[in-house]
Amino acid sequence: MCGQRLPDAGQGGGGGGARELLARVPSGRRAAADQALHAAFASGLNAAALAAGAAGLLAGAVVLVLVRERPGGAPAAAPEPVGAVERP
């Protein structure tokens, strides 16, 4: 594959067509191409996991900032029900 380009290689590998892609590679380079496909998949999976972890940590920080106890530890007063009548 030195210097050769496979048309739509990204589409074939990303769309589940790794076998078809490997079938178009010369037999002497098939093992290296298979290793490259596996490495590319693992790299993409790692990037996705890191992005998901970062999003989770950011969401946790936002929750801690937005949902915190009021100063003094006193809970907010409960609102009066609508239509409530004061009784003497």
Secondary structure, DSSP 8 states (H G I E B T S, - for coil): -TT---TTHHHHHHTT-HHHHHHTS-GGGHHHHHHHHHHHHHHHHHHHHHHHHHHHHHHHHHHHHHS---GGG--------TT-----
